[in-house]
Each structure stands twice: as C-alpha cells, then as structure tokens.
Amino acid sequence: MVTREEILVLGLTAGVVGSLVGGLMLGVGLGLVVNNVHVGWLLVLPAGPVAGLLGYALARKLAKKLAPTPR
C-alpha cells in the first residue's frame, strides 16, 4: 500500500529533479544558441518533455508497489 508520505515524496522528487534537469538543459542550450551554436536547439527543444519523463518514471516505480505480485 502506498502511503501519503510516499506520494508527497514522489511529488517533491519529481518536481525538483525535473526542474534541475529541464532547467540545466534549457540554460545550456540557450547559452549555445545565443552564441550562434545551433546544436544548442537539440538541448532546448526536448528540455520540457525530458523533465516530465523523469517524473513519469518515478511515478511508475511507485505504482509497481500497488500492483499485486503474480503467484
């Protein structure tokens, strides 16, 4: 059974990790684009989805606790 504490920790962890990774990708990518290194767009464009996928992966890990184990 998943407790409230685990759901709270999931939300906090997903928010912090997503913000750090997405923000880092966005910052580095925009820094490259501003300096006319167009490869930086490869970091800027997927920054949001990558941040969301980290939260999704953490949620799936927690959801495995709810699934009954096969016998």
N, C-alpha and C positions, 0 to 999 in steps of 0.2 A: 504494500500500500504506500502510495506517495503522500508525504505529509505536506503541510503548508510551508514548513521550513524549506523543504527541497524545491518547491515551486518558487518560493521567494529567491532562493539562491540561484536557481536557473535563470530567472529574470534578470537579476543583478549581473550574473556572469555573462549572459548573452549580451546585455547592454554594454558592459564595459569592454569585453573582448571585441564585439562588433564595432564599437566606436574607435577603439585603438587601431584595429586592422584597417577599417574603412578610412579613417582619418589619415593614417600613415600613407596608404595607397594614394589617396586624394592629394595630400600635401606634396609627396614626392613627384607624382605625376604632373600636377600643375606647375611645380617648380621646373620640371623639364620642359613642359610646353611653353612656358613664358620665355625660356632661354632658347627657343626655336629647335628643340629636340623633340620631334613629333612622335617619337616612340613613347613618350610620356602619356599619350592618349590611351595606350594599352593598359596603363595603370588607372587612369582617371575613370574611364567608362565602366569597368566592372567593379569599382570600389563599393558601391551600394549593394549589389547582389551578393558579393563575397561576404560582406558584413552580415547580411541576412542569413546566408547559408551556414555560417558558424552557429548562430542561434538555433537554426533548424536542426543542425547536427546534435547540439546539446539537448534539445527537446526530445529527439528520437532516442537518445541514450537514456533519458529519464523515463520515457514511455515504455521502454523494454522492461522496466520494473513492474509495470502494471499487467503486462501480457502474462497469461498463465503459462507455466512451463509444460511442454508436452511430455506425456508419460510413455 
